[in-house]
Amino acid sequence: MGVLDGIKILELARVPPAELPGMMFADMGADVLKIETPSETQEDPDWQRRSAFVYVNRN
């Protein structure tokens, strides 16, 4: 049970620093729905950047 239980947040961030508030809101109990831009190819050239931010998407 967190401070923000029952609050719903829609995250449309496209740059890594903007993903941190969504992570913090989720840590405090909010339901965060994150919409990401789909990759253009099967082999995603940004896989290293994305894997670095798996921590941010933990909730």
TILUMBA-143816 format. One record per residue: x, y, z of N, C-alpha, C in turn; residue in three letters; residue number from 0. Coordinates in pm, whole numbers, padded with zeros to 5 digits. Layout:
<pts>
      n.u      n.v      n.w     ca.u     ca.v     ca.w      c.u      c.v      c.w   code   pos
        X        Y        Z        X        Y        Z        X        Y        Z    Ala   NUM
...
</pts>
This chain:
<pts>
      n.u      n.v      n.w     ca.u     ca.v     ca.w      c.u      c.v      c.w   code   pos
    00085   -00117    00000    00000    00000    00000    00090    00124    00000    Met     0
    00067    00212   -00095    00148    00331   -00106    00065    00458   -00098    Gly     1
    00135    00567   -00099    00071    00699   -00089   -00021    00726   -00208    Val     2
    00016    00676   -00325   -00059    00706   -00447   -00149    00591   -00492    Leu     3
   -00188    00502   -00401   -00277    00392   -00438   -00406    00447   -00499    Asp     4
   -00447    00387   -00613   -00569    00429   -00679   -00549    00538   -00784    Gly     5
   -00429    00596   -00790   -00400    00699   -00890   -00349    00631   -01017    Ile     6
   -00399    00673   -01132   -00354    00618   -01260   -00276    00725   -01335    Lys     7
   -00161    00687   -01392   -00074    00781   -01462   -00044    00725   -01600    Ile     8
   -00052    00810   -01701   -00016    00774   -01837    00117    00839   -01869    Leu     9
    00218    00757   -01900    00351    00808   -01930    00378    00796   -02079    Glu    10
    00409    00908   -02142    00437    00914   -02285    00579    00961   -02312    Leu    11
    00669    00941   -02220    00807    00989   -02232    00880    00920   -02345    Ala    12
    00967    00995   -02412    01048    00940   -02521    01196    00951   -02493    Arg    13
    01234    01019   -02388    01376    01034   -02354    01399    00975   -02215    Val    14
    01514    00913   -02193    01540    00843   -02067    01520    00924   -01939    Pro    15
    01564    01048   -01928    01543    01118   -01800    01395    01137   -01766    Pro    16
    01310    01142   -01866    01168    01162   -01841    01100    01036   -01790    Ala    17
    01168    00922   -01793    01111    00797   -01744    01119    00786   -01593    Glu    18
    01204    00861   -01529    01224    00851   -01385    01100    00890   -01303    Leu    19
    01027    00995   -01337    00908    01027   -01257    00805    00914   -01258    Pro    20
    00787    00848   -01371    00694    00736   -01377    00737    00624   -01284    Gly    21
    00868    00598   -01279    00920    00496   -01188    00893    00535   -01043    Met    22
    00913    00662   -01010    00891    00708   -00873    00743    00701   -00835    Met    23
    00655    00740   -00929    00512    00730   -00902    00471    00585   -00877    Phe    24
    00525    00493   -00958    00494    00351   -00940    00547    00301   -00806    Ala    25
    00665    00346   -00767    00720    00306   -00638    00631    00351   -00523    Asp    26
    00559    00461   -00542    00471    00513   -00438    00330    00455   -00447    Met    27
    00307    00361   -00539    00180    00291   -00544    00089    00324   -00659    Gly    28
    00125    00420   -00743    00039    00456   -00856    00043    00348   -00964    Ala    29
   -00065    00338   -01042   -00068    00250   -01158   -00020    00331   -01277    Asp    30
    00096    00295   -01331    00157    00370   -01441    00144    00288   -01569    Val    31
    00082    00348   -01670    00073    00287   -01802    00171    00361   -01892    Leu    32
    00273    00288   -01939    00377    00350   -02021    00356    00312   -02167    Lys    33
    00348    00412   -02252    00333    00392   -02396    00469    00419   -02459    Ile    34
    00523    00318   -02529    00654    00333   -02593    00638    00331   -02744    Glu    35
    00729    00396   -02812    00734    00395   -02958    00784    00259   -03003    Thr    36
    00712    00191   -03093    00759    00059   -03139    00886    00072   -03222    Pro    37
    00970   -00030   -03216    01092   -00028   -03296    01055   -00045   -03443    Ser    38
    01137    00011   -03530    01106    00009   -03673    01147   -00123   -03737    Glu    39
    01243   -00192   -03678    01290   -00319   -03733    01293   -00424   -03622    Thr    40
    01312   -00549   -03662    01326   -00655   -03564    01456   -00639   -03486    Gln    41
    01563   -00603   -03554    01692   -00578   -03489    01695   -00433   -03445    Glu    42
    01669   -00410   -03321    01660   -00274   -03267    01800   -00220   -03239    Asp    43
    01844   -00114   -03308    01977   -00060   -03286    01992    00005   -03148    Pro    44
    01881    00035   -03084    01887    00098   -02952    01876   -00003   -02839    Asp    45
    01902   -00130   -02865    01882   -00231   -02761    01970   -00207   -02640    Trp    46
    02090   -00153   -02660    02176   -00126   -02545    02119   -00015   -02458    Gln    47
    02068    00090   -02521    02007    00197   -02443    01883    00146   -02371    Arg    48
    01802    00069   -02440    01680    00016   -02379    01712   -00078   -02263    Arg    49
    01812   -00162   -02280    01847   -00254   -02172    01900   -00179   -02050    Ser    50
    01961   -00064   -02072    02011    00015   -01961    01896    00072   -01878    Ala    51
    01778    00085   -01936    01665    00144   -01865    01561    00041   -01822    Phe    52
    01598   -00087   -01823    01507   -00190   -01773    01481   -00165   -01625    Val    53
    01579   -00114   -01556    01562   -00082   -01414    01450    00018   -01394    Tyr    54
    01441    00116   -01482    01339    00219   -01470    01199    00160   -01491    Val    55
    01188    00057   -01572    01059   -00004   -01605    01023   -00119   -01511    Asn    56
    01077   -00122   -01394    01059   -00236   -01305    00917   -00248   -01250    Arg    57
    00839   -00143   -01249    00703   -00151   -01196    00603   -00158   -01308    Asn    58
</pts>
